[in-house]
Amino acid sequence: MRTWHRTRGWLCCVGPRSPGRVRWRERWRRGWLRASSLDEINERRGLWGGDGIPVEEWMQTHEFASAEVRGLLGSGTSVIVDDTSSPRFLRDGWRLLAEVAGVRFTLVYVDVDHATIRRRRADNQQDPRRRDVADAVLDQHLADFEPPGADEHAVRMESAADLQYLRI
């Protein structure tokens, strides 16, 4: 496990989608100036990923997020990007954005097994304040998710205990 430290303007991309990922993002957000969440952008656009979103809409959301991140990095603001970033070409796009902006890029891979994701989802379904993800949407997402390859040098997080290695 690598320990990593905050560097001004550092772009950090977090994935994959799971009910516990928001807790990770909020923990990291405390030590950063700004987080960009594609789910939050979709919500502002009146879209909910748990119902399934057409690819064209996701592409537009990604463009909005990219513009937001470019602006933040250009102003010297450190950014956490909260996005599933599957398939890999999306992660490659974030890497390129960071390179063009002249900032360090680190991919943090929140690696949660499918059974844990489903258990957390079942727990969330008991809370009427939480929005649900349709069965078919979750099944397709889990089947299609493309984890980072070894050559991507992702910082892999499997549990909250791994947070001790983060220094932000």
N, C-alpha and C positions, 0 to 999 in steps of 0.2 A: 504494500500500500504506500503510495507516494503521499507525502505531506505537501500541501501547496499553500502558498501565501498570496494575499491580495496584492495586486500590482495595479497602479493607476491605469484605468482604461481597459482592464482585462475583461474579455468577453468569455463568459462561461455558459455552456449549453447543457441543459439537463434533460434526461430522458430515461426510461420510457414512461408512458402514461400509467399511473396507478393511483388509487385513492389516497395513499400516503405521501405522494410526491409533493402535495401542497405544503405539508408540514416541513419537508426538507427545504423547499423554496423559502418559506417564511423564516426559517432558522438562518439561512444564508442571507436573506434580505436584510436582517438586522445589522449586518456588518458592511453592507453595500449601500450605495446611493440610490440605485434604481434596479428594478427587475422588470423584464418585459415578458409577459405571458401571452401566448397565442390563444389560450382559452379565454383570458380576459378580453382580448381584442375581439374574439368571436362574440362574447357576451355583449360587448358594446355595439356590435353589428346586429344584435338580435338573433344570433345563432347559438345553438347548443350542440356541442360535439357528441353528447350522449345519445342524441337522436339520429346521428349520422349527418354528415355535411358533404355535399358534392365536392369533388376534387377541385372544380373551378373556384368555389368559395374558399377552400383551404389555400389555394394558390394566391388569391387576393389577400387573405389574412396574412399569409407569409410575406407578401410585398409590403403591407402596412407595418408589420413587425420589423422587417429589414430597414425600412425608412426610419422608423422610431429608433432603432439601435444605432444606425449611422449617425443620426442627429445627436444622440446621447454621447456616443464615443467621440464625435467631433468636438463636443463641448468639454471633453476631458472627464466625463462621468463614467464610473465603473458600472458594468451592466451584467446582470444574470439573465440569460434567455431561458425561459421555461417552455420547452417544446419537446414533443416526442422525438422529432427529427428522425423519423424512419420513413423512407429508406435513406441510405447513406448519402445520396446526392444532396439531400438537404443539409446534412452535417458538413459536407464539403463546401456548400454555399456559405455556411456560417464561418468556416475557416477562411474562405476567400475574403469575406467581408472584413474579418479581423485583420487579415494581411494588408488589405488595401487601406484600412484605417491605421495601420501601424501599431496594433496592439497585440498583446499576447492572447492566445486562444487556448482554453483548456476545456475538454469535454469531460463532464462528470456523468457517468453512467450509473443511474440508480437501478440496480439489477435486483428486481423483486420477482420471486417465482410465481407462477400462475396461481397456485393454490392460495398463496397469501393475498394476491390481488383479489381473487374471488371472495375470500373470507372478509377482507376489508370492505368490499363492495356490499356484501350481505349485511355487515354491521351498519354501513351507511344507509342502507335501505330502511333501517329501523328509525331513522331520524327524519321526520317530515320536512325539516329545513334543508336537507341535502337533495340535490338533483341526482337522478339515477341515469345509468347508462343502459341502453337497450341491450338485451341478451345478444342479438345478432351483431350489433356494433362492437361489443366487447369481444365476442368470439372472433370476429374478423380481424380486429386490431391485434389480438394476441397471436393469431395465426400468421399475420403478415409482418409483424415487427421484425426489423432487421437489426440485431444488436451490433454494436461497434466491433470492428475487426481488430486484431492485435496490432496492426499497423497504424491504428488511430490513436494509440497510447492514451486511452480513456482512463480517468481516475474512477475506479469501480467502487461503488458503495452498495453494500448488501443490507446493512441494518443501521439503526440510529447509533449504535456503538461506534460505527466508522466515523461519525462526526468528530470524534476526538482528534482525528488527523487533520481536520480543517483548521487553518489559522487565517481568519479574515478579519 
